[in-house]
Amino acid sequence: MKVLAEPTLIALSGQNASFLAGGEYPVPVDSGDDSISIEFKSYGVGLSFKPIVLSNNRINLHVQPEVRSWTFNCSMHRGGACRSRPFNPQGINHGRAC
């Protein structure tokens, strides 16, 4: 296993925060008027989360990791981008790290 990043993410209660360790690649797209435009698709490992501060020093943390990869064999999304998005809500006590 290779560590790509160790970011410190901060969000207010009820606000979303996200991080992407990766980048973007250009994909040519037919604009429909006999011209080609470029869309940028992201790839890499991402993390989105939304903390909600509850009573009794508890935090409800909605975590959504995502893996986006480029492949010529994937037809699920235009541009050959495949993604995996497991959903994992968590409840933790205030002051504890995940």
Legacy VTK file of the C-alpha trace (Angstrom):
# vtk DataFile Version 3.0
C-alpha trace
ASCII
DATASET POLYDATA
POINTS 98 float
0.000 0.000 0.000
1.256 3.477 -0.878
0.320 6.599 1.099
-0.747 9.268 -1.394
-1.515 12.065 1.075
-2.177 12.781 4.735
-4.308 15.932 4.592
-5.870 17.725 7.538
-9.430 18.598 6.559
-11.587 21.020 8.505
-15.322 21.631 8.051
-18.028 23.412 9.984
-20.947 21.406 11.325
-23.312 20.656 8.454
-20.803 21.778 5.791
-19.208 19.432 3.229
-15.454 19.149 2.778
-13.535 17.152 0.192
-10.046 16.211 -0.918
-8.710 14.608 -4.107
-5.286 12.969 -4.354
-4.938 12.745 -8.113
-5.558 15.138 -10.954
-7.497 15.739 -14.161
-7.130 14.603 -17.759
-8.625 16.156 -20.924
-11.339 14.270 -22.800
-12.474 15.396 -26.282
-16.281 15.699 -26.483
-18.455 16.183 -29.573
-20.294 19.483 -29.075
-22.994 18.549 -31.573
-22.262 21.400 -33.995
-19.397 19.708 -35.862
-16.881 20.909 -33.300
-14.959 19.234 -30.515
-14.666 20.673 -27.019
-12.589 19.476 -24.084
-13.963 18.304 -20.724
-11.665 17.574 -17.816
-12.321 14.380 -15.860
-10.767 13.840 -12.451
-8.929 10.693 -11.377
-7.412 9.456 -8.147
-8.621 8.829 -4.624
-11.079 11.297 -3.123
-12.717 11.764 0.234
-15.827 13.807 0.958
-17.265 14.176 4.419
-19.920 16.108 6.313
-19.668 16.414 10.110
-22.756 17.223 12.182
-22.182 18.138 15.829
-24.770 16.487 18.084
-25.473 16.842 21.780
-23.414 14.973 24.413
-20.104 15.765 22.650
-20.876 13.431 19.737
-20.235 14.022 16.048
-22.160 12.320 13.270
-19.739 11.989 10.359
-20.921 11.091 6.843
-17.875 9.818 4.943
-17.839 9.108 1.210
-14.565 7.781 -0.223
-14.270 7.608 -3.989
-11.820 6.009 -6.390
-11.774 7.299 -9.961
-9.655 5.570 -12.564
-9.033 5.931 -16.276
-9.520 2.890 -18.484
-10.378 2.136 -22.088
-12.474 -0.872 -21.004
-15.000 0.951 -18.833
-18.191 2.038 -20.543
-20.084 3.078 -17.392
-19.210 6.775 -17.761
-18.355 8.847 -20.819
-14.652 9.390 -21.210
-13.647 5.999 -19.841
-13.763 7.066 -16.189
-14.774 4.378 -13.695
-15.650 5.247 -10.131
-16.432 3.423 -6.930
-18.344 5.175 -4.127
-18.989 3.183 -0.958
-21.030 5.067 1.663
-19.994 4.855 5.302
-21.783 6.984 7.965
-19.897 7.105 11.268
-20.637 8.281 14.791
-17.678 9.335 16.925
-17.112 11.087 20.217
-15.790 14.649 20.184
-11.991 14.750 20.249
-11.486 11.278 18.756
-9.816 10.735 15.415
-11.303 8.345 12.870
LINES 1 99
98 0 1 2 3 4 5 6 7 8 9 10 11 12 13 14 15 16 17 18 19 20 21 22 23 24 25 26 27 28 29 30 31 32 33 34 35 36 37 38 39 40 41 42 43 44 45 46 47 48 49 50 51 52 53 54 55 56 57 58 59 60 61 62 63 64 65 66 67 68 69 70 71 72 73 74 75 76 77 78 79 80 81 82 83 84 85 86 87 88 89 90 91 92 93 94 95 96 97
